Amino acid sequence: MSALAHTSFGADWLELREPLDLAARDPGLLARFGSCVEDGVVQECGAGHGALLRAVAPALRGRVHWHAYDHDTALLAELSPRFTRWGERQGDWRPLATDEDGEPAGSATGRWQGRRAQLAAQTHVVDLAQGLPMLEASAIACSAWLDLVSADWLTALGRQLATAQVHTLYLSMTINGEIRFTPASGEDELLVSAYLRHMEQDKGFGPALGPAAQPRLTQWLDEGGYALDWARSDWRLDCAHAAATRHWLRGLATAAVAHSPMLREVAEAWLHRRRAELAGGWLQVEIGHFDLLATRN
Ligand SMILES: C[S@@+](CC[C@H](N)C(=O)[O-])C[C@H]1O[C@@H](n2cnc3c(N)ncnc32)[C@H](O)[C@@H]1O
């Protein structure tokens, strides 16, 4: 079977990427986001099974209500049990019975008591291509999401934000298009360029921002009156993350071929070589990402 035959970006991929994201996130911005949402209501776009909630949980304070939006029912159904298992491993969080914290029973998918915060999480199966249903939220957050949406989707969200009380946006783990292999090879540029073009294809929101997300965001948030704090959150893939690196390499090759079918042979040979280098312990890949904290009064 061709090495490019099967690529999945489902729950298995989200699990593989979670430790990479955790290591890459800018700790200062993550901590500030945690303080910004003290006693607040957060809406998270494309929440998957809750990796961002687990990442920020140690920085939460007060009573926080977290609304997780995704169109994947199975991923969202995992959010609460995963948080409970994670919280038990941390030793910091215990699940609360339905109305133990004074909230009406049935209004949340899960509730937990931490050392410094009480958390209620609610999941919403929603196709966000139709827009984000606005609640009275103090913050909007996302992780590995913004490069999927289109400029038009951002503009529509901007219109909603103009009349909303959202004072914090934490937009994290967005790719910036920079990919560097060590050792470099002659085919990298060709394949990476096809991969990035593939990223710009419509993911259901219109043409995806892909690596153009950063300049678009700057303009969009400046106009919305937000103060912006940027930080790099690059992934560093190598043999210490062999499964994730293999998966990502295959994803790159598959996407490059999907965009330019004439690259199939080049991509297969390249993938074979890169996997051998990874197994030998001498491949490193840096994948540029950024985190952004945007705030306004
Ligand atoms: C790259 S994953 C990131 C998931 C999660 N934030 C994480 O870091 O593990 C993108 C997420 O966006 C969700 N998604 C994609 N298109 C969507 C849409 N139209 N409406 C709602 N969710 C969507 C996917 O189901 C997936 O969970």
The ligand as an SDF file (V2000), in Angstrom:
LIG
                    3D

 27 29  0  0  0  0  0  0  0  0999 V2000
   -7.0670   21.1070   14.4780 C   0  0  0  0  0  0  0  0  0  0  0  0
   -8.4730   20.6400   15.4150 S   0  0  0  0  0  0  0  0  0  0  0  0
   -8.1350   21.4460   16.9590 C   0  0  0  0  0  0  0  0  0  0  0  0
   -8.9300   20.8710   18.1010 C   0  0  0  0  0  0  0  0  0  0  0  0
   -8.5740   21.3790   19.4920 C   0  0  0  0  0  0  0  0  0  0  0  0
   -8.6590   22.8240   19.5540 N   0  0  0  0  0  0  0  0  0  0  0  0
   -7.2040   20.9080   19.9070 C   0  0  0  0  0  0  0  0  0  0  0  0
   -6.2940   21.7310   19.9330 O   0  0  0  0  0  0  0  0  0  0  0  0
   -7.0470   19.7130   20.2020 O   0  0  0  0  0  0  0  0  0  0  0  0
   -9.7680   21.6300   14.7190 C   0  0  0  0  0  0  0  0  0  0  0  0
  -11.1160   21.4010   15.3500 C   0  0  0  0  0  0  0  0  0  0  0  0
  -12.0730   22.2010   14.6550 O   0  0  0  0  0  0  0  0  0  0  0  0
  -13.2600   21.4640   14.5140 C   0  0  0  0  0  0  0  0  0  0  0  0
  -14.0050   21.9950   13.3530 N   0  0  0  0  0  0  0  0  0  0  0  0
  -13.6110   22.0100   12.0510 C   0  0  0  0  0  0  0  0  0  0  0  0
  -14.5700   22.5640   11.2850 N   0  0  0  0  0  0  0  0  0  0  0  0
  -15.5940   22.9140   12.1180 C   0  0  0  0  0  0  0  0  0  0  0  0
  -16.8620   23.5280   11.9110 C   0  0  0  0  0  0  0  0  0  0  0  0
  -17.2970   23.8730   10.7070 N   0  0  0  0  0  0  0  0  0  0  0  0
  -17.6480   23.7420   13.0010 N   0  0  0  0  0  0  0  0  0  0  0  0
  -17.2270   23.3860   14.2500 C   0  0  0  0  0  0  0  0  0  0  0  0
  -16.0420   22.7890   14.4900 N   0  0  0  0  0  0  0  0  0  0  0  0
  -15.2220   22.5530   13.4420 C   0  0  0  0  0  0  0  0  0  0  0  0
  -12.7950   20.0190   14.3140 C   0  0  0  0  0  0  0  0  0  0  0  0
  -13.8110   19.0760   14.6280 O   0  0  0  0  0  0  0  0  0  0  0  0
  -11.6200   19.9550   15.2760 C   0  0  0  0  0  0  0  0  0  0  0  0
  -11.9980   19.5300   16.5570 O   0  0  0  0  0  0  0  0  0  0  0  0
  1  2  1  0
  2  3  1  0
  2 10  1  0
  3  4  1  0
  4  5  1  0
  5  6  1  0
  5  7  1  0
  7  8  2  0
  7  9  1  0
 10 11  1  0
 11 12  1  0
 11 26  1  0
 12 13  1  0
 13 14  1  0
 13 24  1  0
 14 15  1  0
 14 23  1  0
 15 16  2  0
 16 17  1  0
 17 18  1  0
 17 23  2  0
 18 19  1  0
 18 20  2  0
 20 21  1  0
 21 22  2  0
 22 23  1  0
 24 25  1  0
 24 26  1  0
 26 27  1  0
M  CHG  2   2   1   9  -1
M  END
$$$$
